[in-house]
Amino acid sequence: MDLINLFLIGIGLLNFSMLAIIHLRSPKITSVKYLKVAVLGISLWCTSMILFRASPTTQLAVFWSKMLYCSAAFIPMAYVLHGLSFPNRSIGKKLIVLSVIFFLLLDSLILFTSSVITTVDLTALTREKPIIFGPAYYYIYIAYISIFFSAAYFIYYKRLLASKGIHKYQLRVIFVGILIASSIGMFTNLILPTFGNFSLNWLGQVMTTLWLIIVTYGIIKHRLVDIKLLVVRSISYFFVLTMLIAFFGLVVIAGNSLIFQTNYSRGEIIVFLSSFVLLVALFQPLKNGFDAITSSIFYKQNYDSREFLNALNVAIASHLDLDEISKQLFIKLKAYLKISNATLVVLKKNKIHFRSELFENKNVDEGEEEISLLKHAMRTEEKILV
């Protein structure tokens, strides 16, 4: 494996890490879902390039070259849908279906015919494998990529002009990152190969690091994603996992070698440690799953107050929109306290600035208790009441 592929592996891992961070710490809204799709496409694009460059046979090289161009087609479509839905807009189902149909038709053309990619020349005396394109590449694939990226640029620019406040800063970071990385990527991975130059066919994947750097800046500066709690937990989880692996290796492997005189090969040690890491990683999700099942069946009256307050803190810190914050707060209150009705009131200058309600039974009318609460909110000095 050459140095370029090792570098691409690192970049692919960084993209998958960004995907995990966005998935774990971003609000569950439509625009974020499409951003995750875009990052997934970039990650698969990097992975396909690694496997394409490492392919020893023509058959494997052709397969991974097709996967390479399929994953690349995934990216601009996701950017278009993300731009249309930012920050939390609804998109017509017809537009989504139409975009997906275009993508599936193009991918079917790439995967199941030789009209886009005919073969890969492994006999060429060049460092990078030349791809022999079919006629559909020049008339369909290039048009698809160019049209969808141009549409994404236009949509982001229009959204940027119309946005205000924190959303404007967030959108600017995303737009600048996409514009820089995709412009370089289209030149090295689309335009140059079209004219038979594959010497920089891997550089587009490398340039995704610029996008990662810019988005990371947005995460830190403009709260694209709240990662403080995630970083703290990741560090503590890393140290706990390291200590457990060291203890497991010492007790099981060293102890077994001393007592039973058993010598393990390097492969067996790797299997043992990998199995232990998998068990540690799966323990908490499995425990949470079984706790949820038993709680729903037996209805636990008690709850962990520290866990409850931490869940509320995460719900507040992970969102910027008041409607989304109130929705997440109600979800946590209902899950932990088993409430069916709640009203959130935010005061500003002795007036009700924001009000949100949760009724498990939508037919419930405002009762005396809620009216009393609102009267109390008008004369209290507190800023937020639940």
Secondary structure as UniProt FT lines:
FT   HELIX           3..25
FT   HELIX           30..53
FT   HELIX           58..85
FT   TURN            86..88
FT   HELIX           93..112
FT   STRAND          117..120
FT   STRAND          131..133
FT   HELIX           135..136
FT   HELIX           137..141
FT   HELIX           142..162
FT   HELIX           165..186
FT   HELIX           187..191
FT   HELIX           192..194
FT   TURN            195..196
FT   TURN            199..202
FT   HELIX           203..206
FT   HELIX           208..222
FT   HELIX           228..248
FT   HELIX           249..254
FT   HELIX           255..259
FT   HELIX           266..298
FT   HELIX           305..317
FT   HELIX           322..337
FT   STRAND          341..348
FT   TURN            349..350
FT   STRAND          351..359
FT   TURN            362..363
FT   HELIX           368..379
FT   STRAND          384..385
//
